[in-house]
Amino acid sequence: MAPSNTSIKLVRNIPSGTPTLDDFKIETIETPTKDSLKPDQVLVRTLYLSCDPYFRGRLTGTRDSYVASFAPGKPIEGLGVGIVEASTSSKFSEGDLVTGGSFLWETRHVLSESEITKVPSNTGISPANYLGVLGMPSFTAYVGLVSLCSPKAGETILVSAASGAVGQMVVQLAKARGLRVIGAAGSDDKVDFVKSLGADVVFNYKTCGSLQETVKKAAPQGIDIYFDNVGGELLDVALSSMKFNGRIAACGMISQYNATPETAYRIKNLVNIVPKKVSIFGFIVTDYYSKPDYKNFIDEVSASLQQGKVQYKLDEVTGLENAPQALLDLFEGKNFGKRVVKVTDTNQRL
Ligand SMILES: NC(=O)c1ccc[n+]([C@@H]2O[C@H](COP(=O)([O-])OP(=O)(O)OC[C@H]3O[C@@H](n4cnc5c(N)ncnc54)[C@H](OP(=O)(O)O)[C@@H]3O)[C@@H](O)[C@H]2O)c1
């Protein structure tokens, strides 16, 4: 009997507002077999799937984006790690550990060889790390901070969503470069964690009172770099707190992803950009994988990991059927660290 194959599909596009579990459906579908493979394809068993805030943009149905929207009736897809169970590709063999950005939210599925790359197995680290510390969020931190904002020792950086997948790495890359780091996070546990990474001042933006006064107190001389993961009010406060020649890594604006035209936050302090000569760098990490920055990132972070100089918090949810909730949690701050879904066990066999 073929093993059961679970598939998470989108029911409808959600142009704005807050998605719910009803927008997803869980189906049991036929498991692909080795015989169904076309040339240069692999059958992959999914180990881990990545939940990322950028999925919100892919739920909208808009064509006006750097990445295609999810389509109703089709499975959700994104970054994943899995094991090759069968292959018609000369580049991949049974047992290879692979990663890529086109993993379907299914237990087993077929990918073409161009959609995956091999990653080292039996290294003693969880394969989930290829979605975190050695993966896209961590590289995003590197691009936004190192490649774009040119940090210098002694400068002050403010990082929002500082305990998250991207933020926790920004904090550590900035400390390693001698910056004074101020972190913002949404719970006291998260604040403690960001402090444990070496941040100099960390505040709970939900309970601190006036954001303007809190940032002013943490950085009386102002901010050189703002690494923006959230947009909204904190971006507004940062804009009014930037020093001359300040830089903003416009990485993400999660506070606005579920906003409607009526609830969207209206920025008031953009006027500071010109007289203070502030640079704002909007960027998408996928543009940087083909640049030298990627090798530089892998070299630095692999070495730091081996030397125990970097920590990285994964937040694992078990079971593909729980993936929609695991994703929706991101927009309420219910994840603590890099949110991944564990689909099957590393040692599980057909
Ligand atoms: N430009 C790129 O190429 C790129 C690549 C990857 C990620 N990103 C962006 O980077 C940002 C962080 O992504 P991530 O993967 O590291 O996510 P994450 O921080 O692991 O998870 C999202 C976090 O955002 C915070 N949040 C959620 N709703 C919020 C709200 N209404 N107001 C303020 N904070 C809120 C929560 O943390 P708290 O509990 O601390 O509020 C939540 O835990 C996102 O905006 C994402 O879109 C951009």
The ligand as an SDF file (V2000), in Angstrom:
LIG
                    3D

 48 52  0  0  0  0  0  0  0  0999 V2000
   13.6670   41.3840    2.2940 N   0  0  0  0  0  0  0  0  0  0  0  0
   13.8300   40.0740    2.3250 C   0  0  0  0  0  0  0  0  0  0  0  0
   14.4040   39.4610    1.4220 O   0  0  0  0  0  0  0  0  0  0  0  0
   13.2920   39.3050    3.5060 C   0  0  0  0  0  0  0  0  0  0  0  0
   13.6390   37.9630    3.7300 C   0  0  0  0  0  0  0  0  0  0  0  0
   13.1620   37.3370    4.8890 C   0  0  0  0  0  0  0  0  0  0  0  0
   12.3250   38.0210    5.7660 C   0  0  0  0  0  0  0  0  0  0  0  0
   11.9740   39.3080    5.4950 N   0  0  0  0  0  0  0  0  0  0  0  0
   11.1290   40.0850    6.3980 C   0  0  0  0  0  0  0  0  0  0  0  0
   11.7910   40.1440    7.6380 O   0  0  0  0  0  0  0  0  0  0  0  0
   10.8320   40.2870    8.6830 C   0  0  0  0  0  0  0  0  0  0  0  0
   11.1070   39.2400    9.7530 C   0  0  0  0  0  0  0  0  0  0  0  0
   10.9280   37.9640    9.1750 O   0  0  0  0  0  0  0  0  0  0  0  0
   11.2770   36.6560   10.0210 P   0  0  0  0  0  0  0  0  0  0  0  0
   11.2500   35.5000    9.0960 O   0  0  0  0  0  0  0  0  0  0  0  0
   12.4920   36.9320   10.8110 O   0  0  0  0  0  0  0  0  0  0  0  0
   10.0130   36.5530   10.9900 O   0  0  0  0  0  0  0  0  0  0  0  0
   10.0600   36.3390   12.5630 P   0  0  0  0  0  0  0  0  0  0  0  0
   10.6610   37.5610   13.1720 O   0  0  0  0  0  0  0  0  0  0  0  0
   10.6540   35.0320   12.8700 O   0  0  0  0  0  0  0  0  0  0  0  0
    8.5180   36.2640   12.9170 O   0  0  0  0  0  0  0  0  0  0  0  0
    7.6940   37.3630   12.7630 C   0  0  0  0  0  0  0  0  0  0  0  0
    7.7500   38.2630   14.0180 C   0  0  0  0  0  0  0  0  0  0  0  0
    7.2670   39.5440   13.6660 O   0  0  0  0  0  0  0  0  0  0  0  0
    6.7500   40.1680   14.8150 C   0  0  0  0  0  0  0  0  0  0  0  0
    5.4170   40.7120   14.5170 N   0  0  0  0  0  0  0  0  0  0  0  0
    4.3310   40.0380   14.0850 C   0  0  0  0  0  0  0  0  0  0  0  0
    3.2850   40.8780   13.9590 N   0  0  0  0  0  0  0  0  0  0  0  0
    3.7390   42.0950   14.3260 C   0  0  0  0  0  0  0  0  0  0  0  0
    3.1280   43.3840   14.4160 C   0  0  0  0  0  0  0  0  0  0  0  0
    1.8490   43.5690   14.1070 N   0  0  0  0  0  0  0  0  0  0  0  0
    3.8900   44.4180   14.8590 N   0  0  0  0  0  0  0  0  0  0  0  0
    5.1940   44.2390   15.1730 C   0  0  0  0  0  0  0  0  0  0  0  0
    5.8080   43.0540   15.1080 N   0  0  0  0  0  0  0  0  0  0  0  0
    5.0970   42.0010   14.6890 C   0  0  0  0  0  0  0  0  0  0  0  0
    6.6360   39.0970   15.9000 C   0  0  0  0  0  0  0  0  0  0  0  0
    7.7040   39.2650   16.8090 O   0  0  0  0  0  0  0  0  0  0  0  0
    7.4600   40.0580   18.1960 P   0  0  0  0  0  0  0  0  0  0  0  0
    6.7750   39.0970   19.1150 O   0  0  0  0  0  0  0  0  0  0  0  0
    8.8010   40.4530   18.6080 O   0  0  0  0  0  0  0  0  0  0  0  0
    6.5370   41.2100   17.8430 O   0  0  0  0  0  0  0  0  0  0  0  0
    6.8230   37.8060   15.1220 C   0  0  0  0  0  0  0  0  0  0  0  0
    7.3640   36.7980   15.9310 O   0  0  0  0  0  0  0  0  0  0  0  0
    9.4610   40.1570    8.0340 C   0  0  0  0  0  0  0  0  0  0  0  0
    8.9370   41.4390    7.8260 O   0  0  0  0  0  0  0  0  0  0  0  0
    9.7650   39.4960    6.7030 C   0  0  0  0  0  0  0  0  0  0  0  0
    8.8020   39.7830    5.7270 O   0  0  0  0  0  0  0  0  0  0  0  0
   12.4510   39.9550    4.3820 C   0  0  0  0  0  0  0  0  0  0  0  0
  1  2  1  0
  2  3  2  0
  2  4  1  0
  4  5  1  0
  4 48  2  0
  5  6  2  0
  6  7  1  0
  7  8  2  0
  8  9  1  0
  8 48  1  0
  9 10  1  0
  9 46  1  0
 10 11  1  0
 11 12  1  0
 11 44  1  0
 12 13  1  0
 13 14  1  0
 14 15  2  0
 14 16  1  0
 14 17  1  0
 17 18  1  0
 18 19  2  0
 18 20  1  0
 18 21  1  0
 21 22  1  0
 22 23  1  0
 23 24  1  0
 23 42  1  0
 24 25  1  0
 25 26  1  0
 25 36  1  0
 26 27  1  0
 26 35  1  0
 27 28  2  0
 28 29  1  0
 29 30  1  0
 29 35  2  0
 30 31  1  0
 30 32  2  0
 32 33  1  0
 33 34  2  0
 34 35  1  0
 36 37  1  0
 36 42  1  0
 37 38  1  0
 38 39  2  0
 38 40  1  0
 38 41  1  0
 42 43  1  0
 44 45  1  0
 44 46  1  0
 46 47  1  0
M  CHG  2   8   1  16  -1
M  END
$$$$
